[in-house]
Amino acid sequence: MKNLNKVSVIILTYKTPQKIIHNCLKSIDKRVNILIIENSNKFEHKNYIKSKFPKTKFYNTGENLGYGRGNNFGLKKTKTDYALILNPDVVCHKNFFKNLSALLKNDINFDIIGCQYSKDKIFIPAGFFEAKKNENFKREFFKTKSNQLTKVEWVTGCSMLINLKKFKKKDIFDKKYFLYFEEFDLCKSITKNGGLVYTSSKLKIHHLGFQSSIGKNSKERVDANNIKNWHWMWSWFHFYKKNYSFFYAFIKLSGKLVKSFIKTIFYSLFFNEDKKNKYLYRFLGLINSIIGRSSYYRGKY
């Protein structure tokens, strides 16, 4: 598996719990280059991680750049032909890197290869942008044993292999996004320009989901959820506006705008703070995207 030295794993963290990072690193083959990119000015677990995984390299961005810009930062530090982006709450299957090595040995022409979940039989980690085509793909996904590689139009960003030889610059993610839809936007750009995106049944991972930066206490967790809800809607509208049109985006999400507003009022009247915040921040994120404001919201977390 000598070709694994052509791969760098980029793990983007932001105040991520030590145990979650440890479990991720433990599942990575020791022959692979590992870069931890901390999306702040200090990585609190550096001494511990260095003692357990001495080959790991550490970089601080200095501020929370979000998913896209943070990974762009990591890609600029990468010297290898391939970059494997892993969320810190991902654990690779025991045969992951053996299969990855075999895949690279075949010298396949690709821009991005997305991974699949080893246990999740509900969530689909890849698909197509056209609704009908995507529905057909979803119906067949769990029914048949897929080949090692299946050509798709998008993959999820928690774990994906990037062929850096295909990119002139390492700022591959759109800087306007802060959180959510960055990988879909990248895949849309790649497929639009004739590039190749695949999903691999041989690259299996376990994804905890939403555990990368969950906060140390209840206030931080509330703030983190507000940030996620705000950016989920901002990015959703921006993706449609950028890749289709403003009118298309507005038609697609106008129902969400009305729903979020009504539910904010409803849960305010019934003193349900959690649900009120959920829909309030979704409404605020969407309205800010509609009027053309940047993805500025960072909360206090």
C-alpha positions in Angstrom: 0.0 0.0 0.0 2.9 2.3 -0.9 0.5 4.7 -2.7 -1.0 5.8 0.5 1.8 8.3 0.9 0.1 10.2 -2.0 -2.8 10.9 0.3 -3.3 13.5 3.0 -6.2 13.4 5.4 -7.5 16.8 6.3 -9.5 16.9 9.5 -11.2 20.3 10.2 -12.0 20.8 13.9 -13.6 23.6 15.9 -13.5 23.0 19.7 -14.1 19.4 19.0 -14.0 17.0 22.0 -10.8 15.1 22.4 -12.4 11.6 22.3 -14.1 12.2 19.0 -10.8 13.3 17.4 -9.0 10.4 18.9 -11.5 7.8 17.5 -11.2 9.4 14.1 -7.4 9.3 14.1 -7.3 5.8 15.4 -9.1 4.6 12.3 -6.6 6.2 9.9 -3.7 4.1 8.4 -0.4 5.3 9.8 1.1 5.6 6.4 -1.2 8.4 5.5 -0.3 12.1 6.0 -2.6 13.7 8.6 -3.4 17.4 8.9 -5.6 18.8 11.7 -6.9 22.2 10.9 -8.3 23.9 13.9 -10.8 26.6 13.0 -9.6 29.0 15.8 -6.4 30.3 17.2 -5.7 27.4 19.6 -6.0 23.6 19.4 -6.5 22.5 23.0 -5.7 18.8 22.5 -2.4 19.2 20.6 -0.1 17.7 23.3 -2.4 14.7 23.8 -2.9 14.0 20.1 0.8 14.5 19.4 1.7 11.9 22.0 -0.7 9.3 20.5 -0.3 10.2 16.8 3.2 11.8 16.5 3.1 12.1 12.7 0.1 14.4 12.8 0.6 18.0 11.7 -1.3 20.9 13.3 -2.4 24.2 11.9 -4.6 27.0 13.4 -6.6 29.2 11.0 -6.8 32.0 13.6 -10.6 32.3 13.3 -13.6 30.2 12.5 -13.6 30.1 8.7 -16.4 27.6 8.4 -16.3 24.3 6.4 -15.4 25.5 3.0 -12.7 28.1 3.8 -11.3 25.9 6.6 -10.8 23.0 4.2 -9.4 25.4 1.6 -6.8 26.4 4.2 -6.0 22.7 4.7 -5.7 22.0 1.0 -3.1 24.8 0.7 -1.0 23.0 3.3 -1.3 19.7 1.4 1.6 18.5 -0.7 0.2 15.2 -2.0 -1.8 14.4 -5.1 -4.9 13.4 -3.2 -6.7 14.8 -0.2 -9.2 12.9 1.9 -11.5 15.3 3.8 -12.8 13.7 6.9 -15.1 15.3 9.5 -13.7 14.6 13.0 -16.8 12.7 13.9 -16.0 10.1 11.2 -14.5 6.7 11.9 -13.1 4.7 8.9 -14.0 1.1 8.4 -11.1 -1.4 9.1 -10.7 -2.1 5.4 -11.0 1.5 4.3 -7.4 2.3 3.5 -6.7 -1.1 2.0 -9.6 -0.5 -0.4 -8.4 3.1 -1.0 -5.0 1.9 -1.9 -6.4 -0.6 -4.4 -8.6 2.2 -5.9 -5.6 4.5 -6.4 -3.6 1.7 -7.9 -6.1 1.4 -10.7 -5.3 5.0 -11.7 -9.0 5.9 -12.1 -10.0 9.2 -13.7 -12.0 11.2 -11.1 -12.4 14.5 -9.5 -14.1 13.4 -6.3 -15.0 10.1 -4.8 -17.5 10.1 -1.9 -17.6 7.5 0.8 -20.6 5.4 2.0 -21.9 4.6 5.5 -21.2 1.2 7.0 -24.4 1.0 9.2 -26.8 3.7 8.1 -29.5 2.2 5.9 -31.6 5.3 5.6 -29.4 8.3 4.7 -28.2 8.4 1.1 -24.6 9.7 0.8 -24.7 10.6 -2.9 -27.2 11.3 -5.7 -28.2 13.5 -8.6 -29.4 17.1 -8.8 -32.4 16.4 -11.0 -35.3 15.3 -8.7 -36.6 12.4 -10.8 -33.2 11.0 -11.5 -32.3 11.3 -7.8 -35.5 9.5 -6.7 -34.7 6.6 -9.1 -31.2 6.4 -7.6 -32.5 6.4 -4.1 -34.9 3.6 -4.8 -32.2 1.3 -6.1 -29.4 2.3 -3.8 -30.0 -0.2 -1.0 -31.6 -2.9 -3.3 -28.6 -3.9 -5.3 -25.0 -4.5 -4.5 -23.3 -1.6 -6.3 -20.0 -1.8 -8.0 -17.0 -0.3 -6.3 -17.6 3.0 -8.1 -20.9 4.5 -9.2 -21.1 7.7 -11.1 -23.2 10.4 -9.4 -23.5 14.2 -9.4 -23.0 14.9 -5.8 -21.6 13.3 -2.6 -21.8 14.4 1.0 -18.8 16.3 2.4 -18.2 14.5 5.7 -15.8 12.1 3.9 -14.6 12.5 0.3 -11.5 11.9 -1.7 -10.3 14.8 -3.9 -8.0 14.4 -6.8 -5.9 17.6 -6.5 -4.3 17.0 -9.9 -7.7 18.1 -11.4 -7.7 21.5 -9.8 -5.6 24.5 -10.8 -6.1 26.2 -7.5 -6.6 24.8 -4.0 -9.4 27.3 -3.1 -11.9 24.7 -4.4 -14.8 25.6 -2.1 -16.8 28.7 -2.6 -15.8 31.2 0.1 -19.3 32.7 0.4 -20.6 29.7 2.3 -19.9 29.3 6.0 -21.7 26.1 6.7 -23.7 23.6 4.6 -24.1 23.0 0.9 -20.4 23.7 0.1 -19.8 20.1 -1.2 -23.0 20.2 -3.3 -21.9 23.5 -4.8 -18.4 22.1 -5.6 -19.9 18.9 -7.1 -22.3 21.0 -9.2 -19.4 23.0 -10.5 -17.4 19.9 -11.3 -20.2 18.1 -13.2 -21.2 21.3 -15.0 -17.6 21.4 -16.4 -17.5 17.8 -17.4 -15.7 16.5 -14.3 -16.3 13.1 -12.7 -17.9 12.5 -9.3 -18.3 8.9 -7.9 -19.5 7.2 -4.8 -17.6 4.1 -3.7 -19.2 1.1 -1.9 -15.7 0.0 -0.9 -14.9 3.2 1.1 -17.0 2.7 4.2 -17.2 5.0 7.2 -19.2 5.4 10.4 -20.5 9.0 10.8 -21.7 10.2 14.2 -23.3 13.3 12.7 -23.3 16.8 14.1 -20.6 15.9 16.8 -17.8 18.0 15.4 -18.5 21.1 17.5 -21.3 20.5 19.9 -20.3 22.9 22.6 -19.1 22.4 26.2 -22.2 23.5 28.0 -25.9 24.2 27.4 -25.4 27.8 26.3 -22.8 26.9 23.8 -25.0 24.0 22.5 -27.9 26.4 22.0 -25.7 28.9 20.2 -24.3 26.2 18.0 -27.8 25.0 17.1 -28.8 28.6 16.3 -25.8 28.9 14.0 -26.6 25.7 12.2 -30.2 26.6 11.7 -29.3 30.1 10.4 -26.7 28.8 7.9 -28.8 25.8 6.8 -31.4 28.2 5.3 -28.9 30.8 4.1 -26.8 28.3 2.2 -29.8 26.5 0.8 -31.1 29.6 -0.8 -27.6 30.7 -2.0 -27.0 27.4 -3.6 -30.2 27.6 -5.7 -29.7 31.3 -6.5 -26.1 30.7 -7.6 -26.7 27.5 -9.7 -30.1 28.2 -11.0 -31.6 31.7 -10.5 -32.9 34.0 -7.8 -36.5 33.4 -9.0 -36.0 29.6 -8.9 -34.6 29.8 -5.4 -37.4 32.0 -4.1 -40.1 29.7 -5.6 -38.4 26.7 -4.1 -38.0 28.1 -0.6 -40.9 30.6 -0.2 -42.9 28.0 1.6 -40.0 27.5 4.1 -40.0 31.2 4.7 -43.7 31.4 5.5 -43.5 28.2 7.6 -40.6 29.4 9.7 -42.3 32.7 10.4 -45.6 31.2 11.4 -43.9 28.6 13.6 -41.7 31.2 15.3 -44.9 33.1 16.3 -46.7 29.9 17.3 -43.9 28.6 19.6 -43.3 32.1 21.1 -47.0 32.1 22.2 -46.6 28.7 23.8 -43.3 29.5 25.4 -41.4 26.7 23.7 -38.0 28.3 23.6 -36.1 25.6 21.7 -38.6 25.3 18.9 -39.0 29.1 18.7 -35.2 29.5 18.3 -35.1 26.8 15.7 -37.6 28.5 13.4 -36.6 32.0 14.2 -33.0 31.4 13.1 -34.1 29.5 10.1 -36.3 32.5 9.1 -33.4 34.9 9.8 -30.9 32.9 7.8 -33.3 32.6 4.8 -34.4 36.3 4.8 -30.7 37.4 4.9 -29.9 35.2 2.0 -32.9 36.5 0.0 -31.9 40.2 0.5 -28.3 39.4 -0.5 -26.5 39.7 2.8 -23.4 37.6 3.4 -23.3 34.5 5.6 -22.1 36.7 8.4 -23.8 35.2 11.4 -21.5 33.5 13.9 -23.4 33.8 17.2 -21.4 34.0 20.4 -20.0 30.4 20.4 
